[in-house]
Amino acid sequence: MSKGICLFLLVAALVGCGAKSAEKRYPMQGDVKAIDPVAKTATIAAGKVGDMDPMTMEYTVKPDAELAKLHVGDHIQATVVMQDERYYVTDVKVLPKQ
């Protein structure tokens, strides 16, 4: 491979890496209100997440094994991962019922 092609590929890779913003992770606790296994989402009534006020919203849950842990009515602790305009829930722990 010529030096010119290698340099072009290196610059393209660096530009591509710089285009993404850093991912941010926030702890979350909430109650599972609905689950959509086809869309791989859960509707969660969550407390404050980062600088967002408490609200109920639909979250993509990753990976599939994390979604499989959930049932409607579960009280959970999880991590919300945000990058650019995308977000998802991971690291799900179902908390004991009180």
Jmol script that loads the backbone (N, CA, C; Angstrom):
load data "model"
ATOM      1  N   MET A   1       0.861  -1.171   0.000  1.00  0.00           N
ATOM      2  CA  MET A   1       0.000   0.000   0.000  1.00  0.00           C
ATOM      3  C   MET A   1       0.905   1.232   0.000  1.00  0.00           C
ATOM      4  N   SER A   2       0.571   2.216  -0.789  1.00  0.00           N
ATOM      5  CA  SER A   2       1.409   3.407  -0.883  1.00  0.00           C
ATOM      6  C   SER A   2       1.268   4.271   0.367  1.00  0.00           C
ATOM      7  N   LYS A   3       2.277   5.111   0.598  1.00  0.00           N
ATOM      8  CA  LYS A   3       2.261   6.006   1.758  1.00  0.00           C
ATOM      9  C   LYS A   3       1.078   6.963   1.698  1.00  0.00           C
ATOM     10  N   GLY A   4       0.727   7.408   0.497  1.00  0.00           N
ATOM     11  CA  GLY A   4      -0.392   8.338   0.334  1.00  0.00           C
ATOM     12  C   GLY A   4      -1.713   7.715   0.765  1.00  0.00           C
ATOM     13  N   ILE A   5      -1.931   6.457   0.383  1.00  0.00           N
ATOM     14  CA  ILE A   5      -3.160   5.773   0.763  1.00  0.00           C
ATOM     15  C   ILE A   5      -3.197   5.547   2.269  1.00  0.00           C
ATOM     16  N   CYS A   6      -2.060   5.127   2.834  1.00  0.00           N
ATOM     17  CA  CYS A   6      -1.990   4.913   4.286  1.00  0.00           C
ATOM     18  C   CYS A   6      -2.283   6.205   5.041  1.00  0.00           C
ATOM     19  N   LEU A   7      -1.709   7.305   4.579  1.00  0.00           N
ATOM     20  CA  LEU A   7      -1.934   8.598   5.226  1.00  0.00           C
ATOM     21  C   LEU A   7      -3.410   8.990   5.119  1.00  0.00           C
ATOM     22  N   PHE A   8      -4.016   8.787   3.950  1.00  0.00           N
ATOM     23  CA  PHE A   8      -5.435   9.096   3.775  1.00  0.00           C
ATOM     24  C   PHE A   8      -6.288   8.270   4.730  1.00  0.00           C
ATOM     25  N   LEU A   9      -6.013   6.972   4.836  1.00  0.00           N
ATOM     26  CA  LEU A   9      -6.793   6.108   5.723  1.00  0.00           C
ATOM     27  C   LEU A   9      -6.614   6.518   7.191  1.00  0.00           C
ATOM     28  N   LEU A  10      -5.408   6.892   7.573  1.00  0.00           N
ATOM     29  CA  LEU A  10      -5.157   7.337   8.950  1.00  0.00           C
ATOM     30  C   LEU A  10      -5.928   8.618   9.251  1.00  0.00           C
ATOM     31  N   VAL A  11      -5.879   9.579   8.345  1.00  0.00           N
ATOM     32  CA  VAL A  11      -6.599  10.842   8.546  1.00  0.00           C
ATOM     33  C   VAL A  11      -8.101  10.583   8.596  1.00  0.00           C
ATOM     34  N   ALA A  12      -8.613   9.735   7.702  1.00  0.00           N
ATOM     35  CA  ALA A  12     -10.042   9.421   7.695  1.00  0.00           C
ATOM     36  C   ALA A  12     -10.457   8.767   9.008  1.00  0.00           C
ATOM     37  N   ALA A  13      -9.632   7.876   9.515  1.00  0.00           N
ATOM     38  CA  ALA A  13      -9.947   7.215  10.790  1.00  0.00           C
ATOM     39  C   ALA A  13      -9.957   8.220  11.935  1.00  0.00           C
ATOM     40  N   LEU A  14      -8.989   9.116  11.952  1.00  0.00           N
ATOM     41  CA  LEU A  14      -8.924  10.116  13.021  1.00  0.00           C
ATOM     42  C   LEU A  14     -10.104  11.080  12.948  1.00  0.00           C
ATOM     43  N   VAL A  15     -10.486  11.490  11.765  1.00  0.00           N
ATOM     44  CA  VAL A  15     -11.627  12.381  11.606  1.00  0.00           C
ATOM     45  C   VAL A  15     -12.891  11.667  12.064  1.00  0.00           C
ATOM     46  N   GLY A  16     -13.051  10.414  11.685  1.00  0.00           N
ATOM     47  CA  GLY A  16     -14.210   9.632  12.096  1.00  0.00           C
ATOM     48  C   GLY A  16     -14.292   9.483  13.594  1.00  0.00           C
ATOM     49  N   CYS A  17     -13.166   9.269  14.243  1.00  0.00           N
ATOM     50  CA  CYS A  17     -13.152   9.133  15.705  1.00  0.00           C
ATOM     51  C   CYS A  17     -13.509  10.452  16.377  1.00  0.00           C
ATOM     52  N   GLY A  18     -13.077  11.536  15.814  1.00  0.00           N
ATOM     53  CA  GLY A  18     -13.336  12.838  16.413  1.00  0.00           C
ATOM     54  C   GLY A  18     -14.772  13.300  16.243  1.00  0.00           C
ATOM     55  N   ALA A  19     -15.508  12.668  15.342  1.00  0.00           N
ATOM     56  CA  ALA A  19     -16.877  13.101  15.080  1.00  0.00           C
ATOM     57  C   ALA A  19     -17.838  12.687  16.185  1.00  0.00           C
ATOM     58  N   LYS A  20     -17.497  11.689  16.959  1.00  0.00           N
ATOM     59  CA  LYS A  20     -18.390  11.200  18.009  1.00  0.00           C
ATOM     60  C   LYS A  20     -18.141  11.954  19.308  1.00  0.00           C
ATOM     61  N   SER A  21     -19.211  12.265  20.012  1.00  0.00           N
ATOM     62  CA  SER A  21     -19.046  12.884  21.317  1.00  0.00           C
ATOM     63  C   SER A  21     -18.866  11.782  22.353  1.00  0.00           C
ATOM     64  N   ALA A  22     -18.316  12.151  23.477  1.00  0.00           N
ATOM     65  CA  ALA A  22     -18.073  11.174  24.535  1.00  0.00           C
ATOM     66  C   ALA A  22     -19.391  10.657  25.084  1.00  0.00           C
ATOM     67  N   GLU A  23     -19.416   9.373  25.385  1.00  0.00           N
ATOM     68  CA  GLU A  23     -20.628   8.811  25.973  1.00  0.00           C
ATOM     69  C   GLU A  23     -20.677   9.202  27.443  1.00  0.00           C
ATOM     70  N   LYS A  24     -21.882   9.411  27.924  1.00  0.00           N
ATOM     71  CA  LYS A  24     -22.100   9.760  29.323  1.00  0.00           C
ATOM     72  C   LYS A  24     -22.963   8.682  29.938  1.00  0.00           C
ATOM     73  N   ARG A  25     -22.685   8.335  31.188  1.00  0.00           N
ATOM     74  CA  ARG A  25     -23.433   7.300  31.901  1.00  0.00           C
ATOM     75  C   ARG A  25     -24.039   7.898  33.155  1.00  0.00           C
ATOM     76  N   TYR A  26     -25.312   7.571  33.379  1.00  0.00           N
ATOM     77  CA  TYR A  26     -26.019   8.096  34.541  1.00  0.00           C
ATOM     78  C   TYR A  26     -26.734   6.959  35.262  1.00  0.00           C
ATOM     79  N   PRO A  27     -26.683   6.957  36.593  1.00  0.00           N
ATOM     80  CA  PRO A  27     -27.456   5.959  37.337  1.00  0.00           C
ATOM     81  C   PRO A  27     -28.947   6.302  37.259  1.00  0.00           C
ATOM     82  N   MET A  28     -29.771   5.259  37.313  1.00  0.00           N
ATOM     83  CA  MET A  28     -31.214   5.453  37.230  1.00  0.00           C
ATOM     84  C   MET A  28     -31.908   4.415  38.091  1.00  0.00           C
ATOM     85  N   GLN A  29     -32.981   4.832  38.740  1.00  0.00           N
ATOM     86  CA  GLN A  29     -33.884   3.901  39.413  1.00  0.00           C
ATOM     87  C   GLN A  29     -35.276   4.195  38.909  1.00  0.00           C
ATOM     88  N   GLY A  30     -36.060   3.134  38.763  1.00  0.00           N
ATOM     89  CA  GLY A  30     -37.415   3.353  38.279  1.00  0.00           C
ATOM     90  C   GLY A  30     -38.239   2.085  38.310  1.00  0.00           C
ATOM     91  N   ASP A  31     -39.464   2.223  37.833  1.00  0.00           N
ATOM     92  CA  ASP A  31     -40.415   1.117  37.791  1.00  0.00           C
ATOM     93  C   ASP A  31     -40.756   0.798  36.344  1.00  0.00           C
ATOM     94  N   VAL A  32     -40.708  -0.493  36.008  1.00  0.00           N
ATOM     95  CA  VAL A  32     -41.013  -0.941  34.652  1.00  0.00           C
ATOM     96  C   VAL A  32     -42.530  -0.925  34.464  1.00  0.00           C
ATOM     97  N   LYS A  33     -42.990  -0.165  33.472  1.00  0.00           N
ATOM     98  CA  LYS A  33     -44.420  -0.022  33.193  1.00  0.00           C
ATOM     99  C   LYS A  33     -44.867  -0.881  32.019  1.00  0.00           C
ATOM    100  N   ALA A  34     -43.979  -1.111  31.056  1.00  0.00           N
ATOM    101  CA  ALA A  34     -44.311  -1.927  29.876  1.00  0.00           C
ATOM    102  C   ALA A  34     -43.017  -2.431  29.260  1.00  0.00           C
ATOM    103  N   ILE A  35     -43.141  -3.538  28.522  1.00  0.00           N
ATOM    104  CA  ILE A  35     -41.992  -4.119  27.829  1.00  0.00           C
ATOM    105  C   ILE A  35     -42.432  -4.461  26.407  1.00  0.00           C
ATOM    106  N   ASP A  36     -41.579  -4.129  25.440  1.00  0.00           N
ATOM    107  CA  ASP A  36     -41.826  -4.495  24.047  1.00  0.00           C
ATOM    108  C   ASP A  36     -40.639  -5.325  23.568  1.00  0.00           C
ATOM    109  N   PRO A  37     -40.755  -6.666  23.628  1.00  0.00           N
ATOM    110  CA  PRO A  37     -39.624  -7.512  23.250  1.00  0.00           C
ATOM    111  C   PRO A  37     -39.252  -7.412  21.776  1.00  0.00           C
ATOM    112  N   VAL A  38     -40.194  -7.066  20.916  1.00  0.00           N
ATOM    113  CA  VAL A  38     -39.893  -6.935  19.489  1.00  0.00           C
ATOM    114  C   VAL A  38     -39.022  -5.694  19.250  1.00  0.00           C
ATOM    115  N   ALA A  39     -39.403  -4.579  19.851  1.00  0.00           N
ATOM    116  CA  ALA A  39     -38.636  -3.337  19.703  1.00  0.00           C
ATOM    117  C   ALA A  39     -37.439  -3.289  20.645  1.00  0.00           C
ATOM    118  N   LYS A  40     -37.365  -4.249  21.580  1.00  0.00           N
ATOM    119  CA  LYS A  40     -36.287  -4.322  22.578  1.00  0.00           C
ATOM    120  C   LYS A  40     -36.268  -3.068  23.454  1.00  0.00           C
ATOM    121  N   THR A  41     -37.476  -2.671  23.906  1.00  0.00           N
ATOM    122  CA  THR A  41     -37.603  -1.483  24.742  1.00  0.00           C
ATOM    123  C   THR A  41     -38.397  -1.795  26.003  1.00  0.00           C
ATOM    124  N   ALA A  42     -38.209  -0.923  26.984  1.00  0.00           N
ATOM    125  CA  ALA A  42     -38.998  -0.962  28.213  1.00  0.00           C
ATOM    126  C   ALA A  42     -39.430   0.459  28.527  1.00  0.00           C
ATOM    127  N   THR A  43     -40.683   0.610  28.919  1.00  0.00           N
ATOM    128  CA  THR A  43     -41.171   1.899  29.385  1.00  0.00           C
ATOM    129  C   THR A  43     -40.923   1.934  30.882  1.00  0.00           C
ATOM    130  N   ILE A  44     -40.164   2.938  31.321  1.00  0.00           N
ATOM    131  CA  ILE A  44     -39.719   3.023  32.715  1.00  0.00           C
ATOM    132  C   ILE A  44     -40.095   4.379  33.285  1.00  0.00           C
ATOM    133  N   ALA A  45     -40.762   4.355  34.454  1.00  0.00           N
ATOM    134  CA  ALA A  45     -41.034   5.577  35.211  1.00  0.00           C
ATOM    135  C   ALA A  45     -39.827   5.767  36.116  1.00  0.00           C
ATOM    136  N   ALA A  46     -38.955   6.678  35.721  1.00  0.00           N
ATOM    137  CA  ALA A  46     -37.672   6.840  36.410  1.00  0.00           C
ATOM    138  C   ALA A  46     -37.625   8.133  37.198  1.00  0.00           C
ATOM    139  N   GLY A  47     -36.800   8.115  38.219  1.00  0.00           N
ATOM    140  CA  GLY A  47     -36.494   9.337  38.961  1.00  0.00           C
ATOM    141  C   GLY A  47     -35.581  10.201  38.108  1.00  0.00           C
ATOM    142  N   LYS A  48     -34.979  11.188  38.711  1.00  0.00           N
ATOM    143  CA  LYS A  48     -34.085  12.102  38.006  1.00  0.00           C
ATOM    144  C   LYS A  48     -32.923  11.321  37.390  1.00  0.00           C
ATOM    145  N   VAL A  49     -32.636  11.593  36.118  1.00  0.00           N
ATOM    146  CA  VAL A  49     -31.513  10.981  35.402  1.00  0.00           C
ATOM    147  C   VAL A  49     -30.653  12.113  34.865  1.00  0.00           C
ATOM    148  N   GLY A  50     -29.440  12.244  35.384  1.00  0.00           N
ATOM    149  CA  GLY A  50     -28.584  13.364  34.976  1.00  0.00           C
ATOM    150  C   GLY A  50     -29.277  14.666  35.308  1.00  0.00           C
ATOM    151  N   ASP A  51     -29.431  15.531  34.318  1.00  0.00           N
ATOM    152  CA  ASP A  51     -30.115  16.810  34.554  1.00  0.00           C
ATOM    153  C   ASP A  51     -31.574  16.775  34.098  1.00  0.00           C
ATOM    154  N   MET A  52     -32.088  15.568  33.776  1.00  0.00           N
ATOM    155  CA  MET A  52     -33.489  15.429  33.367  1.00  0.00           C
ATOM    156  C   MET A  52     -34.361  15.170  34.587  1.00  0.00           C
ATOM    157  N   ASP A  53     -35.498  15.824  34.636  1.00  0.00           N
ATOM    158  CA  ASP A  53     -36.454  15.620  35.725  1.00  0.00           C
ATOM    159  C   ASP A  53     -37.054  14.219  35.643  1.00  0.00           C
ATOM    160  N   PRO A  54     -37.631  13.737  36.752  1.00  0.00           N
ATOM    161  CA  PRO A  54     -38.297  12.435  36.717  1.00  0.00           C
ATOM    162  C   PRO A  54     -39.362  12.397  35.620  1.00  0.00           C
ATOM    163  N   MET A  55     -39.407  11.274  34.912  1.00  0.00           N
ATOM    164  CA  MET A  55     -40.404  11.120  33.843  1.00  0.00           C
ATOM    165  C   MET A  55     -40.535   9.655  33.467  1.00  0.00           C
ATOM    166  N   THR A  56     -41.618   9.354  32.768  1.00  0.00           N
ATOM    167  CA  THR A  56     -41.834   8.017  32.229  1.00  0.00           C
ATOM    168  C   THR A  56     -41.540   8.080  30.741  1.00  0.00           C
ATOM    169  N   MET A  57     -40.643   7.203  30.287  1.00  0.00           N
ATOM    170  CA  MET A  57     -40.324   7.170  28.865  1.00  0.00           C
ATOM    171  C   MET A  57     -39.870   5.785  28.441  1.00  0.00           C
ATOM    172  N   GLU A  58     -39.862   5.574  27.146  1.00  0.00           N
ATOM    173  CA  GLU A  58     -39.456   4.296  26.575  1.00  0.00           C
ATOM    174  C   GLU A  58     -37.946   4.317  26.339  1.00  0.00           C
ATOM    175  N   TYR A  59     -37.275   3.282  26.821  1.00  0.00           N
ATOM    176  CA  TYR A  59     -35.827   3.150  26.663  1.00  0.00           C
ATOM    177  C   TYR A  59     -35.505   1.876  25.898  1.00  0.00           C
ATOM    178  N   THR A  60     -34.571   1.933  24.981  1.00  0.00           N
ATOM    179  CA  THR A  60     -33.995   0.726  24.414  1.00  0.00           C
ATOM    180  C   THR A  60     -33.175   0.084  25.523  1.00  0.00           C
ATOM    181  N   VAL A  61     -33.216  -1.248  25.629  1.00  0.00           N
ATOM    182  CA  VAL A  61     -32.457  -1.965  26.656  1.00  0.00           C
ATOM    183  C   VAL A  61     -31.451  -2.856  25.945  1.00  0.00           C
ATOM    184  N   LYS A  62     -30.163  -2.726  26.308  1.00  0.00           N
ATOM    185  CA  LYS A  62     -29.084  -3.501  25.691  1.00  0.00           C
ATOM    186  C   LYS A  62     -28.248  -4.171  26.765  1.00  0.00           C
ATOM    187  N   PRO A  63     -27.696  -5.317  26.501  1.00  0.00           N
ATOM    188  CA  PRO A  63     -28.006  -6.256  25.434  1.00  0.00           C
ATOM    189  C   PRO A  63     -29.318  -6.984  25.722  1.00  0.00           C
ATOM    190  N   ASP A  64     -29.673  -7.924  24.863  1.00  0.00           N
ATOM    191  CA  ASP A  64     -30.938  -8.651  25.004  1.00  0.00           C
ATOM    192  C   ASP A  64     -31.064  -9.335  26.361  1.00  0.00           C
ATOM    193  N   ALA A  65     -29.954  -9.809  26.907  1.00  0.00           N
ATOM    194  CA  ALA A  65     -29.985 -10.488  28.219  1.00  0.00           C
ATOM    195  C   ALA A  65     -30.460  -9.546  29.320  1.00  0.00           C
ATOM    196  N   GLU A  66     -30.179  -8.259  29.198  1.00  0.00           N
ATOM    197  CA  GLU A  66     -30.642  -7.282  30.186  1.00  0.00           C
ATOM    198  C   GLU A  66     -32.158  -7.105  30.079  1.00  0.00           C
ATOM    199  N   LEU A  67     -32.674  -7.058  28.847  1.00  0.00           N
ATOM    200  CA  LEU A  67     -34.117  -6.927  28.640  1.00  0.00           C
ATOM    201  C   LEU A  67     -34.844  -8.156  29.188  1.00  0.00           C
ATOM    202  N   ALA A  68     -34.244  -9.324  29.029  1.00  0.00           N
ATOM    203  CA  ALA A  68     -34.877 -10.570  29.478  1.00  0.00           C
ATOM    204  C   ALA A  68     -35.068 -10.614  30.992  1.00  0.00           C
ATOM    205  N   LYS A  69     -34.314  -9.815  31.741  1.00  0.00           N
ATOM    206  CA  LYS A  69     -34.431  -9.768  33.202  1.00  0.00           C
ATOM    207  C   LYS A  69     -35.712  -9.065  33.657  1.00  0.00           C
ATOM    208  N   LEU A  70     -36.282  -8.237  32.781  1.00  0.00           N
ATOM    209  CA  LEU A  70     -37.345  -7.323  33.200  1.00  0.00           C
ATOM    210  C   LEU A  70     -38.740  -7.908  33.087  1.00  0.00           C
ATOM    211  N   HIS A  71     -39.588  -7.483  34.031  1.00  0.00           N
ATOM    212  CA  HIS A  71     -41.010  -7.809  34.028  1.00  0.00           C
ATOM    213  C   HIS A  71     -41.769  -6.549  34.432  1.00  0.00           C
ATOM    214  N   VAL A  72     -42.964  -6.390  33.902  1.00  0.00           N
ATOM    215  CA  VAL A  72     -43.793  -5.247  34.278  1.00  0.00           C
ATOM    216  C   VAL A  72     -43.975  -5.270  35.798  1.00  0.00           C
ATOM    217  N   GLY A  73     -43.783  -4.118  36.428  1.00  0.00           N
ATOM    218  CA  GLY A  73     -43.921  -4.005  37.878  1.00  0.00           C
ATOM    219  C   GLY A  73     -42.598  -4.057  38.619  1.00  0.00           C
ATOM    220  N   ASP A  74     -41.519  -4.472  37.949  1.00  0.00           N
ATOM    221  CA  ASP A  74     -40.206  -4.522  38.607  1.00  0.00           C
ATOM    222  C   ASP A  74     -39.731  -3.124  38.972  1.00  0.00           C
ATOM    223  N   HIS A  75     -39.104  -3.007  40.137  1.00  0.00           N
ATOM    224  CA  HIS A  75     -38.390  -1.788  40.517  1.00  0.00           C
ATOM    225  C   HIS A  75     -36.928  -2.074  40.204  1.00  0.00           C
ATOM    226  N   ILE A  76     -36.302  -1.214  39.402  1.00  0.00           N
ATOM    227  CA  ILE A  76     -34.950  -1.503  38.930  1.00  0.00           C
ATOM    228  C   ILE A  76     -33.963  -0.387  39.227  1.00  0.00           C
ATOM    229  N   GLN A  77     -32.725  -0.781  39.175  1.00  0.00           N
ATOM    230  CA  GLN A  77     -31.587   0.140  39.185  1.00  0.00           C
ATOM    231  C   GLN A  77     -30.846  -0.183  37.898  1.00  0.00           C
ATOM    232  N   ALA A  78     -30.409   0.833  37.162  1.00  0.00           N
ATOM    233  CA  ALA A  78     -29.746   0.595  35.880  1.00  0.00           C
ATOM    234  C   ALA A  78     -28.841   1.775  35.543  1.00  0.00           C
ATOM    235  N   THR A  79     -28.193   1.671  34.402  1.00  0.00           N
ATOM    236  CA  THR A  79     -27.362   2.755  33.886  1.00  0.00           C
ATOM    237  C   THR A  79     -27.960   3.218  32.569  1.00  0.00           C
ATOM    238  N   VAL A  80     -28.135   4.535  32.441  1.00  0.00           N
ATOM    239  CA  VAL A  80     -28.567   5.123  31.174  1.00  0.00           C
ATOM    240  C   VAL A  80     -27.307   5.624  30.478  1.00  0.00           C
ATOM    241  N   VAL A  81     -27.081   5.148  29.267  1.00  0.00           N
ATOM    242  CA  VAL A  81     -25.925   5.563  28.473  1.00  0.00           C
ATOM    243  C   VAL A  81     -26.423   6.518  27.404  1.00  0.00           C
ATOM    244  N   MET A  82     -25.817   7.717  27.352  1.00  0.00           N
ATOM    245  CA  MET A  82     -26.199   8.721  26.353  1.00  0.00           C
ATOM    246  C   MET A  82     -24.982   9.073  25.512  1.00  0.00           C
ATOM    247  N   GLN A  83     -25.198   9.087  24.200  1.00  0.00           N
ATOM    248  CA  GLN A  83     -24.162   9.537  23.268  1.00  0.00           C
ATOM    249  C   GLN A  83     -24.863  10.233  22.119  1.00  0.00           C
ATOM    250  N   ASP A  84     -24.475  11.473  21.887  1.00  0.00           N
ATOM    251  CA  ASP A  84     -25.149  12.315  20.901  1.00  0.00           C
ATOM    252  C   ASP A  84     -26.634  12.374  21.266  1.00  0.00           C
ATOM    253  N   GLU A  85     -27.505  12.056  20.351  1.00  0.00           N
ATOM    254  CA  GLU A  85     -28.943  12.101  20.610  1.00  0.00           C
ATOM    255  C   GLU A  85     -29.498  10.724  20.960  1.00  0.00           C
ATOM    256  N   ARG A  86     -28.649   9.727  21.082  1.00  0.00           N
ATOM    257  CA  ARG A  86     -29.089   8.364  21.360  1.00  0.00           C
ATOM    258  C   ARG A  86     -28.885   8.023  22.827  1.00  0.00           C
ATOM    259  N   TYR A  87     -29.722   7.126  23.307  1.00  0.00           N
ATOM    260  CA  TYR A  87     -29.589   6.676  24.685  1.00  0.00           C
ATOM    261  C   TYR A  87     -30.124   5.250  24.797  1.00  0.00           C
ATOM    262  N   TYR A  88     -29.622   4.529  25.786  1.00  0.00           N
ATOM    263  CA  TYR A  88     -30.136   3.193  26.078  1.00  0.00           C
ATOM    264  C   TYR A  88     -29.869   2.860  27.535  1.00  0.00           C
ATOM    265  N   VAL A  89     -30.526   1.809  28.006  1.00  0.00           N
ATOM    266  CA  VAL A  89     -30.383   1.344  29.384  1.00  0.00           C
ATOM    267  C   VAL A  89     -29.590   0.043  29.375  1.00  0.00           C
ATOM    268  N   THR A  90     -28.695  -0.107  30.337  1.00  0.00           N
ATOM    269  CA  THR A  90     -27.919  -1.329  30.492  1.00  0.00           C
ATOM    270  C   THR A  90     -27.608  -1.538  31.969  1.00  0.00           C
ATOM    271  N   ASP A  91     -26.891  -2.594  32.299  1.00  0.00           N
ATOM    272  CA  ASP A  91     -26.495  -2.905  33.688  1.00  0.00           C
ATOM    273  C   ASP A  91     -27.713  -2.936  34.621  1.00  0.00           C
ATOM    274  N   VAL A  92     -28.738  -3.643  34.201  1.00  0.00           N
ATOM    275  CA  VAL A  92     -30.006  -3.687  34.933  1.00  0.00           C
ATOM    276  C   VAL A  92     -29.905  -4.605  36.146  1.00  0.00           C
ATOM    277  N   LYS A  93     -30.397  -4.096  37.285  1.00  0.00           N
ATOM    278  CA  LYS A  93     -30.535  -4.903  38.500  1.00  0.00           C
ATOM    279  C   LYS A  93     -31.974  -4.751  38.971  1.00  0.00           C
ATOM    280  N   VAL A  94     -32.663  -5.884  39.100  1.00  0.00           N
ATOM    281  CA  VAL A  94     -34.016  -5.858  39.638  1.00  0.00           C
ATOM    282  C   VAL A  94     -33.881  -5.827  41.151  1.00  0.00           C
ATOM    283  N   LEU A  95     -34.474  -4.806  41.767  1.00  0.00           N
ATOM    284  CA  LEU A  95     -34.367  -4.622  43.212  1.00  0.00           C
ATOM    285  C   LEU A  95     -35.467  -5.411  43.925  1.00  0.00           C
ATOM    286  N   PRO A  96     -35.182  -5.842  45.155  1.00  0.00           N
ATOM    287  CA  PRO A  96     -36.217  -6.588  45.919  1.00  0.00           C
ATOM    288  C   PRO A  96     -37.440  -5.717  46.151  1.00  0.00           C
ATOM    289  N   LYS A  97     -38.587  -6.357  46.142  1.00  0.00           N
ATOM    290  CA  LYS A  97     -39.844  -5.637  46.419  1.00  0.00           C
ATOM    291  C   LYS A  97     -39.879  -5.292  47.902  1.00  0.00           C
ATOM    292  N   GLN A  98     -40.361  -4.115  48.188  1.00  0.00           N
ATOM    293  CA  GLN A  98     -40.402  -3.667  49.582  1.00  0.00           C
ATOM    294  C   GLN A  98     -41.791  -3.763  50.145  1.00  0.00           C
TER     295      GLN A  98
END
end "model"
wireframe off; spacefill off
backbone 0.3
color backbone group
